[in-house]
Amino acid sequence: MVKNANNYACNSTHIYEADVILKDIDVFVPQGYMEYRQARWNGEDHTNTQPLVPEPLQISSELQVHVASNDISKFALDNYLNLPLCTEPDSEGRWIPIDAIPFDKSHLPKQDNFERVWLPYNCRLYPYSYEEFAECTSKKHNLIHWFGDSNTRRALKKISSMGSWCSKPDEVNTQLCKCNDNAESLGQQDPRLPMIPINIVPHSKIMHFRWGGLTQINNPPWLNTFSSDFANITDTPSVAIFALVNWDVAFSTRSFFIQQVEILLDKITEYYPSASTEIIVRTGQYYCCAYDQDIFWKRKFSRLRTLYFNQYITQAFQKRFGNERRLSIWDVSQLSERRPYKAREEAAQTCAPNHARAELVDIENQLLFNRLCN
């Protein structure tokens, strides 16, 4: 980190106001940083997003906010088991150290590699096993369409293996489980195939369509999925999941992305005309702390750029489908964004493709399971 005298010059001070709601009992010490100047977080006009070298802002160390104990607060940990089950995969929450949990830990979803669990504020995550999810889909969701990239592949490896993928203690810290599983098959299938059927149980199937976002580097082009034969390939699903943003942030411009999103929305309207097909949008993965230094790929990753694209895709889908059918936002980004800085920094330093490690994939999947099964 570096200091910059311009932060403190009276004639160049900018004041931005924002509301912050502190829900947890604790002592909060505010910190502020100047991350970028002149919109250098956005790789639109640059070969690469510029290096992140945050400048600390001058904030008095004496400024503290104390949130006192309140036995009737609905956000208190003691009240967590009284909350209704989660039915939306974007519920706001926080990470709690497993040792700080005041109730039976069997009620909790799995923990991350820093021994913390994700607890939403306004609802309770039921800790579904993969077998329970399979039973749920056999009753409620006989067919799911899932469009996505390598992050989707990692989620599906967990589902298709009933959670056994990357679950053994001697596996979790391997490069495959922490980051790069590109060379590994998806079950018995080649993960590079444009379409892969995954049988969860005899009467439940996921059709996985491999996309690299809505980018021009898809091979074959993503639009080829919606060919004249598409309706003959598969029946009407109860759910269609669209995982976007990761590749779009890395390789597209904003204007091209917006154009492609509009085309996608039209295709969804055309090929999924029935309101009985629920639409789920999976956000891009959170990106932290650095910039992509890969000379070959020249990806335009940055935290703010990913946030910007996530907000756009959420608003676009809500505007088109929010009043017509069931639409959910599967917000995997906030899971990582709210982790302690040490955890976010570890991910940034150890995984150039920006994949979530296997423990976090389990937790991301729990958000989906609670949406589809509760």
Secondary structure, DSSP 8 states (H G I E B T S, - for coil): ----GGGT-GGG-----------SSEEE----EE--STTTT-GGGSSS------EE----TT--EEE---TT-TTSGGGGGGS-B--STT--EEEEEGGG--S-GGGS----TTSEEEEESSSB-----HHHHHHHHHHH-SEEEEEE-HHHHHHHHHHHTTT-TT-STTTTTSHHHHT--TTS-BTTB-TTSSEEEEEEETTEEEEEEE--TT-TT-SS-GGGGS-TTHHHHS---SEEEEE-SHHHHHH--HHHHHHHHHHHHHHHHHH---TTSEEEEE------SS----TTT-----HHHHHHHHHHHHHHHHHHHTTTS-EEEE--HHHHHTS-HHHHHHHHHH-TT----HHHHHHHHHHHHHHHH-
